Amino acid sequence: MKLMLRYFVFYFVFWYIVFFFSRAAFIISIAPLVGDLSTGHILYAFLSGWLLDVSTTGYLAAIPVLLIFLQFVFQKKWLAKLNDYLVSFFIVFYVLIAIGELCLYGEWATKLNVQALLHFAHPAEVFQSATPGITFLFFGLVILFSWSFLILYKRKFSLSKRITISRVPFSKRVGQGLLMFLVLLTVDFILLRGGLKEIPISESDAYYSKSRTLNDVAVNPLWSLAHNVAEYSVHQEVNPYLVIDDMKADSIMTNLFSVDFDSSRNFLTIPRPNIVFIILESYSAFEIPTFGGDSFAMFLDSLSGQGMAFTNCFSSAYVSDQGIPAILSSIPSSPQMAVINETTKALQLPCINKDLKKLGYNSGFYFGGQLNYGNIKSYLYNMQFDVIRERKDFTGDFVEGNLGIHDKDMSKLFLNELNGSVEPFFSCWFTISSHSPYDIPGPLKQLVNDKQNPYVNTVVYTDDALREFFIEARKKEWYANTLFVIVADHSHDTQRHFDFDAKDFHHIPLLFYGDVIKPSFRKQRYNQVCSQLDIVPTLLHQLSLPADQYQFGKNILNPAAKHFAFYYFFYGTGFITDSCFASFLKDRRKLLKTNCTDSMHLAELKLYDESFLQKSYEDYLRR
C-alpha cells in the first residue's frame, strides 16, 4: 500500500518538474512580447498555473493508478514496465505539444489548437512554411526535453525500479490494494476537476495578468489543447455562442445590413470586364503609405494613388484557409475552424466564380505552392474554377523557396496564363513570398531594426513582383478590359507590433484598379470601414447581379450602407465602426480592448459583435 501511495505522490512531483521547465522555456521564448512588466509579475505564472498543472496530472494519472493497483495485487513486473512505457509515451506526447505551442506562438500569438492541428494533415507543408530556425528549434527542443525527462523519470521515478516482492497473502493484497485504489482514484478525480468546488476548473483559474501572453503562459498547454479538442467536438452540433435572444440577434443583423435606398453609381466603363484578383499572402496595410503605413510597398502605393483605395478594410480572420473564402465567398470565419476544411459544408457556399460562370466567364486560380494546405484545393474545385494550377503544374527554370515558386517568377507564369485565357475571364493569383520562412532570392536588407525585418523584406519583394507584372500586363490587349482587385488574405505582425486582438493587427489593403474604372472614380480614397466580406457584394452590384446569397457582406459603395467590420482571432472577436472598435473574448464575452469613450456606443458594439458571432456560427452549423 505504501508503494502505491508513494508512487502516486512522486508521479505528481515528476510532472510538476516537467511543467516547470517547459513553462520556463515558454517564458524565455516570449520574453520580447511581455514589454516592461516586472520579473516578479512574469514569474507569478508558475504559481498561477499550478492548479491547472495539478488537474492535467490528474488526467495523466488515471491509467497509472489502475496499473499500480494491478501490479500490487498480482506482483507482475511487466505491469510496472507497461506503466513506465505508458508514462514515457505521455512524456514525449506532452513535449511535442508544449514545444509545438512554443514555436507556434511567435507566428500566431495563440496557444496550440484544433485549427493548427488540422494543418498537420499535410505536415510537409507545415515544416516547409517554418523558418529553418523554427524547425531547428522545434526538433532540437523536442529531443532535448524528451531525452531529459525520460532519463529523469527512469532514474528517479520509475515504478519498475521501486517494486518489491510482497509476502502479504494474495487475498489480503486484493483487499488492501482495492481500498488504496479507491482512495487514490477519488483523490485523483478531485484533483483533475480542480477541487471540491461546485464549478470544475477552467482556464480562467490560471488567469492573473492584464497581459494575455502571460495568461497563456500560465495555462497548461496539454490541458488547453484537450479542452479545445473537446469544445471542437461539441461545437459541431450546438452553437456555443447563443448569448442573446435569437430573435433579437436576427433584428440586430437585419438592422446592420438593411438600407433605405441604394444610390451607388456604377464605376465600370464596360458591362462585363475581365476580373483579376491578386490575393496577397499575409500583407499588412501598415507597409503602404496610402493605407496609413510605412514606405515599403511603394508600387502598390502608386497603384493606390491611381485607382480606388479602400483605406479602412479589415480581414475577417488570420489564416489563409479562412481569408480566401472570406474574399471569394463572403463567408465569415467560424471560431476554431475553417468551413472549407469540411467539404460537405463548403459545397454549399456561394462564390463569385459561380455567379460569373452564369455570364460565360472562364476562370482560373493560380498559386506557386501547394493548395492542399488548409484544404484550399478542395474548396476551389467545389467553387467550380475551370483551371486550378499549383506548383506541380508549372514547368520551367525558376528559383524556388521552401514553399514553392517565388512571386517574381510566378508573376511571369500568371501573365502567361492570362494571355491564354478566353475573355471574359475571372482569374486569381495567390502570392506566396510574404509567408514564413521568408526565403526570397538574394540577401535580406536591414529595412527595419526589428525581428519582423525578414517579413518586411518579403513585402518589398512581392511589391516589386507586382511592378514587373503590371509593366508587362499593360502591353497586352486584354489589359484595357480588366478590373484588378488587390487584397490581402489576412494581415501579419509588423514593425509596429499591434496586439493580436486590436483592430490594427487586422488592417489590410484593398484596391480596385484598371482602365475599366471611370476617370471620375480614379485616384479616390474610400475611408469608411469595410471588410473582405464586402468585396463580392460590391462587385456583383457593379455587374447588375443579385447578391442576396451573401448575407454577411454589403455594397461598400452604397452611401446608405452602414460602415462596419467584424473580425475573428483564435481567442476572440472584434467589431469596428468608423468611430471606434472593441474586441472580446469569444467564450466569456469579456472586453479585451476598445478605444470607445462612449459607454452606450461600446454597449452597442458588444451587441453587434455578439449577434454577428451568433448568427455566423448558426450559418456554419446549418450548412
N, C-alpha and C positions, 0 to 999 in steps of 0.2 A: 504493500500500500504506500509506503514511504517513497518507493521508486516512482510510482505513478504521480504522486503529488510533486515530488522534486522535479521530475521531467516537465510537468505542466508549468511550473514556475519558471524553470530555466528556458523553456520554449518561448515564453513571453519576453524574457530578458534578451534572448538572442534576437528576436525580431525587432525589439526596440533599438538594438545596436544597428541592425540593418537599416531601419528607418532613419536613425540619427545621421548616419554617414551619407545616405542617399539625399537626405534633405540638405545636408551641408553642401554637397556638390551642386544642388539646385540653387542654393543661395549664392554660391560663388558665380554660377553661370549667369544669374540675373542681376548681379550687383549694379551694372550700369542703369537698370530700369527703376531702381528704387530711390533715385535722387539723393537728397541730403538728409534722409531720415537717420536717426541715431542708431548706433550699433546695438544698443540695448533693445530698441524697438524692433529691429530686424531679427535679433536672436530670440525674441519672445515667440517667434513662430514655432520653435521647438516645444515650448510649453503649451502654447495654444492648440497645437495639433495632437497632443498626446492622447486625447480621448478617442479621436478617430483612429489613431495608431492602435490603440487597445482593441477597438472594435474590429479593425482589419485583422489583427492577430487572432481574435475570437473566431472569425470565419476560417482562417488558415489552420486553426487548432481542432476543428470539428472532427476530421478523419483521424488525425493522430491520437486524439483522446480514445477513439474506438480501438485503434491498433495497440496502444499501450495497455488497454484493458485486456485485449485478447492475448497479448504476449504474457502478461502477468498470470493469466489463468492457465494457458496451455504451455507456457515455458518453451516456446519455439523461437529460436534465434532468428529464423528467416522473417518472422513478423516484425522484429526490430529493424532488420535490414530493409524490409519493404517500407517501413515508416521513414527510414533515412533516405531511401531513393525518392519517396514522395516529397519529402522536405527539400531535397536537392532540386527537384523539378520546380517547386514553389519558389525557390531562391532565384533560379535562372529566369523564370517567368516574371517575377517581380522586378528584377533588374532590367529586363527588356522594356517593361512598361515605364519604370522610373527614368531610365536613360533616354528612351524614346520621347518622353514628355519633355525632358530637359532640352533635347535637340529641337523639338517642335516649337517650344515656347519662343525661341528667338525670332521665328518667322511668323507664327500665327498669334502669338501672345495669348495662348489659350492652353488649357490642360488637354491631355490626350483624351479623345472622344470617339464616338462611333463614326462620325463623318471622316475623321482622319483614318480610322481603321479600314473604312470602305475603300480608300485609295490603295490599300495594300493588296487589293485584288490583282493589282499589277505592280508587284514590288520592284521590278527592274526600273520602271518609270519613276518610282518614288526616289530611289537612290541616284538615278541619273539627274534628277532635279535638285538634289542636295549638293552643296559645295563640297569639294574634296576635304576641306577642314571639318565640316559637319559629319561627313561619312567616317573619317578617321576618328573623330571624337566619339561617335556612336559606338563603333566596333571596339575601339580602344577601351572605353569606359565599361562597356558590357563585359569584355573579357576580364579586365582588372577587377571590377566589383564582383562578378560571379566567382572568379577564382578565389578572391579574398574571403568572401562569405562562406563558400563551400569548405575551404580549409579551416576557417574558424569553427564552423559547425561540426566538422568531422573530428577536430581535436578537442573541443571543449564541451560540445552539447549533444553529440551523437547518442542516440538511445542504445544502439548495438554495443557501445563501449561501456555502458552503465549497467547493463542487465547482469544479474547474478542468479544462480540456480537456487530456487526456494525449496526448503524442505517441508513447507506447510502442506498438509494434505490437500488433494485436488478439490474436494467438496468445500473446504474452508476457504481456499483461494477463490472459488467461484463466489461465495458469499461476500468476502471482503472486497474482492475486485468489483463486483456488481455495485456494492454500496459506494465505493470510491468513484466508480464510473458515473453513477447518477449524480453524485455531488459535483464532480468536475464538469459534467455536461450542463448541469444547472448554472454553475458559476460561469461557464463559457457562454451560455445563452445570455446571461445578464450582461456580461462584458461586451458581447458583439452588438447588443441593442443599445449600449451606452448607459446602462444602469437600470434602476427600477422606476424611473420617472415615467409618467403616463405617455409622453411623446417620445418615440425612438430617436436615436441620434441622427443628425443630418449634417450637411456641410456647414451650415450656419454655426454649429458648435465650435468650429475651428476658426471662424472669422474673428478678427480682433483689430484690424487696421483700416484706415481710410484708403490705404494702398491696396488695390485689388491684387497686384502682383504678390504682395506678402501674404494675403489671404490664400492665394493659390499655393504658395509655398507651404502653408500650414496644413492644407488639405492633403491627406494621404493619396498618392496617385492611383494605387490599386483600388481603394475604396471609391474614389471619384469615378474611375472608369467602369467599375462594376455597377455602380448606381446609374451611370449614364446608359449602359447597355440595357439595364432593366427598364429604365424610362423609355428607351427607344422601342422596346418590345411592346410595352403597354400603350404607347402613343400611336401605334399603328392602327388602333381600333377606337380610341377615345381621345377627344380633344381636351388636352390638359389646360387649355388657355380660355376656358369659359369663365371669365372673371366678371362679366356684366350680363345683364339680361339680353337674350339673343335678339329679341325684337328691338331693344334699344340699340344694340350693335348694328342691326340692319338699318335703322333710322339714321344713325351717325354716318354709316358708309354711304347711304343714299345722299345725304346732305353734302358729304365730301365731294362726290362726283357729279352731282346734279348741276346743270347750267340753265339759266333762264333763256339764253339765246346763244347763237354762235355767229359771231361777226368776224371770224378769222378770214383772212384773204389767202388766195392761192399764190404761192411764190414760184411756181413752176412755169417755165415758158412753153413746155410741151406736155401733153396729157399723159404720155407713157414713157418716161425716161428710163434708161438703164439705171439700176441702183447698185452701188458697190458699198458694202460695209467693210471698213477696216477696223477690226476689233483689236485694240492694243492690250497686250498682256500686262497686268499689274502696273497701270500707268496712273500716277497721281497728277491731279490738276496743279499741284504746287511745284511742278517743274516747268510751267509755261506762264510767262508774264500776263498774257491776256486773261488767264483764269486765276490771277492773284498769286502766281508762283514766282520762282526764281528763273533766271535766264539760262536755261539749259536746252529745252526743246524749241529752238528758235525757228526752225522751219514750220513746225506746227503753229507757232505763234504768228508767223507771216500768213499762213492759210487762214487762221482765225480772223486776221485783220481784213481779209477779202471775202469771207463767207459769212455764215450765220453762226455766231458763237454763243452757246448756252452756258453762261459762266457760273451758274449755280446748280449744276447737275450732280446727283449723288448715286452711288452704286447701291443696288438692292442688297448685296451681301459681300462676301470677302474671298470667295474662291471661284475658279473658272466654271466649274460644273453647276454653279448657281448663277453666275453672271451671264453666261451665254443664253440660257433660256429666259432670263430676265430681259435681255435685249431683243431676242428674236420672237419670243412667245409672250412677252409682257406678263410673266408669271413671277410672283414674289417668292422668295426663299421660304422654305418650311424649316423651322428650328430643328437643328441636329441632323438634317438630312437634305439631300438634293433630290427633287422629284424625278430627275432624269435617271437616277440610279434604280428606279422602279419602272421597268419597261411598260407594264400594263397601265400604269398611270400616265406615263409620258406619251403613250399612243394617243391619248385623248386631248393633249394640249393643242391649242391653236398655234399658228405660226404665220408670220408674214409671207413665208415662202408658199404655204398652201393657198393663201389669198391671191398671190401674184400668179400662181400657176393657172388659175381660172382665166387670167387675162392673156395667157400664152407666153408668159415669161419662162426662159430657160434659166437654170440655177446651178450654182456650184459653191462648194465650201473647200477652202484650201488652208493647209496647216503644215508647217515644216517638221512637226514632231509626230507623236503617236496619239491618235484620237481615242484610243481605248481608255485612256486615263480619265477617270470620272464618268465613264460610260457615255462620253460625248458622241462617239461614233454612232451608237445605237439611237441616240436622240436625233441626230441629223438624218439618218435613214428614215426614222419614223416621221420626220417633218418633210419628207418627200423631196429632198435635194436630188437633182439629176446626177450631179457629179460630186463625189466626195474624194478628195485626194490628200494623202498624208505623206510622211517621209518615204515610206517604202514604194510609193507610186511615182517618185521622181528619179530620173536618171541624169547623170551629168557629172562634171568635175567641179565640185564646190567644197568649201571647207565646212566641216560640221562641228557642232559642240556636243556636249553630253546629251542634250535634249533633242537635237536634230539640226536642221538646216538654218543657218543664221539668217537674220532678216534681210541683209543686203542681197544675198543670193536668192532668197525666197521672193524678194520683190521682183526680180527678173523673171522667175518662174511664174509668178502670179500674172505678170504683164503678158507673158506668152499665152496663158490660159484665157485671159480676157480677149486677146487678139483673135483667138479661135472660137470665141463664143458667138452664138447667133442672137442678134438683137430682137426684142428687148431681153436683157438678161438681168438676173439678180445674183450677185456674187459676193462672197465673204472671204476675206483674208484675216486669219487669226495669227497675229505675230507671236514671236517666241523668245526673243533675245533678252527681254527685260524680266525674265523669270530666273530665279536661282537655278544653276550656280553662277550665272553672270559670266560665262566663259566666252566672251566675244573675242573675235580675232584681234591680235595686237595687244600691246601692254596697256594697262589701265593708267589713266592720268589722275593726278591729285586734284579733282574738281571741288571736293568739299573735304574739310578736315573732320571727317565723321565716319562712323562704321558703315554708313549707307553709301560710301563713295563707290563701291562696285556697282550698286544699283543705279546710281546717277550716271555712271559711265554707260550703262546699257540703255538708259533713256536717251542719251545723246546719240548713241549708235543707231537705235531704231529711228530716231528723228532724221538722221542722215539717210537711212534706208528709204524713208518716205520721200525725202527730197529727190533721190535718184529715181524713184518710181514715178513721181509726178513729172519730172523733166522728160522722161521718155513717153509717158502716157499722153501728154499734151500734143504729141506728134501724131496720134492715132485718130482715125476718123470717128470712132465710137466715142471719143472723149467729149465732144461737143454735146452729146446726147445723154450724158451721165451725171447723176447726182451721187456725190460721195458722202457717206455718213461715217465720221470718225469718232469712236467712242472707246473707252476702256471697259474691260470685262469686270474689273474691280480696281481698287486703289492699292496702296502699298505704304509701308513706313518710309519716311523721307528724312532728309537732313533736319527737318523741323520737329520731328518726333511727337506727333499728336497721339494722344491716348486712343486705344482701340475703340473705346465706346463714344468718343467725341465725333461730332459731325464732320469735322475737317479731315479726319482719317479716311472718310468715305467719299471725299470730294474728287470727282473725275472730270476729264474733258469731254465735251460733246460738241461736235461741229458738223454743220451741213455746208457742203462746198461744191462748186461746179458751175459750168457755163449755163446750165439749165435753170439757175436761180435768177429771177428777175433783178435787174440792176437796183431797184428801189429796196430790195431786201438784203443786198450785199453790204458788207462792212458794218453789220449791225450786231450789237451785243444784247442778248436777252438775259436779263439779270434775275428773273423770277426763279424761285426754287422749283426744280423738276427732278425727274428720276429716269433711270434706264427704262422703267416700266412704261414711260410715256412716249418712247420713240416710235413704236409701231402704230399706236392710235393716231399720232400726229401725221405720219406718212400716209396712212390709209385715208385720212381725211383729204389730204392733198390729191390723192388719186380717185377721190369720189367713191370710195369703197366703204362698206359698213365696218364698224369696229366694236360692235356691241359685245362680241365674244371676249374682248379684252377688258374684263371688268375691273382690273386693278390699275389700268392706265388711263391717261387723259390726253386730250389735244393741247399741247403746250401753247400753241399759237392762238387759242381761243381766249380773248380778253376776259370772258365771263368765267373761265375755269379757275378754281382755287389753286393756289400755289403751295405745294407741299411735297414732301418725300418721306417715305418710310424706309428704314434700313435695318438690317439684321446682322448681328455678330454672334459668336457662339454662345455667350452667356447673357445676351440681352437684345433689346431692340431700341430703336430711336425714331423720333418723329421731328421733322424740320418744317418750319414755315418761314416766310420772308422775314419775320421779326425775331424769332428765336427758335431754340431746339431743346429737346430733353431726351435723355436716354434712361432706360430702366432695366433692372434685372428681369429676365423673362419669366422666372418662376415665382419670385416673391413680390414682383412689381415694385421693388424698392427703387427710388430715384438714385441714379448714378451721377449724372451731370446735367446741368442746364445753364443757360445764360438768360433765362426769363426773369424779369424783375417784377412782373405782374402775376400774383398768385392765381388769379382767375384764369389767365391765359395758360399758365402751367397746368392747372387742373383740366383745361380743355384739351391741351396736348396729350395729357395722360389718357383721356377718354378716346381720342383719335388713335393713339398708339395701341391701346387695348383692343379696340374694335378692329383695327387692321390686322393685328396678330390673330385674334379670334376667328375672324372671317376667312383670312387667308389659309389658316390651318384647316378650317372646316372645308374649304375648297379642295385642299390636298387630300383629305380623308374621303371626300365624295368621289374623287376620280378613280 
